[in-house]
Amino acid sequence: QAQITRLGKVKTAQQGVIVTLDEQLGFMVGWESGNAAQQAKKAETEAQKVAVTTDIAAIDAEVARLTVIAAG
């Protein structure tokens, strides 16, 4: 149960990161057609969002696995 609780806190933090990245991406509309620095920054931010989203999915999978184990 403690591990599930800890993972829940990590997931909440990661969801906050997604909100921040989405806010940043909102300011980057059109940057894919901008200068090289803008294009690189937008691509980097999008890659970060993918990584954090993947992390959240892994957390969900681990919580599900631990829940099954805990249910015995």
N, C-alpha and C positions, 0 to 999 in steps of 0.2 A: 504493500500500500504506500509506503514512503517513497518508493521509486516512482510510482504512478503520480503521486503528488508533485514530486520534483520535476518530472517530465511535463506535467501540466503547467508548471510555472515557466519552464523553458519555452513551451509552445506559446504561451501568452506573450512572452517577450519577443519571440520570433514573429508573431502576428503584428506586434507593434512595429517591427522592422519593415514588414510588408507595407503597412500604412505609410511609413516615412518614404519608402521607395516609390510608392504610388504617387505621393505628393510630389516628389522630385520629378518623376516621369511626366506628371501633369504640366510642369514648367518646361519640359523638353519637347513639347509638341513641335514637329517640323524639323527637329535637330537631325533627323536621318538624312535631310537634304542640306544641312548646314556645312560649316567648315569641318576640316578633319578632326579638330579637337572636340567639337560638338558631337560629331558622329561617334567618336571613340567613347566619350563620356556617356552618351545614351546607351550604347552597346554594353558598356561596363555595368551600368545601372540595371539594365534588363537582365544581364547575366547574374547579377547579385540577387535579383528577385527570383529567378529560376532556382538558384541554389537554396535560398531560404524556403521557398515553396516545397522543394524536394526534402529539405530538412523537416519541415512540418509533417509531411506525409510519412517520413520515417518515424517520427515521434508517435504519430497516430498508430502506426503499425506496431510499434513496440508496446504502447499502452494496451492495444488489443491483445497482444500476445501475453502480457503480464496479467491482464484481466482473466484470461482463460486459465492461466496457471493458478491464479488466486482462487478461482471458482472450484478448482480441483476436479 
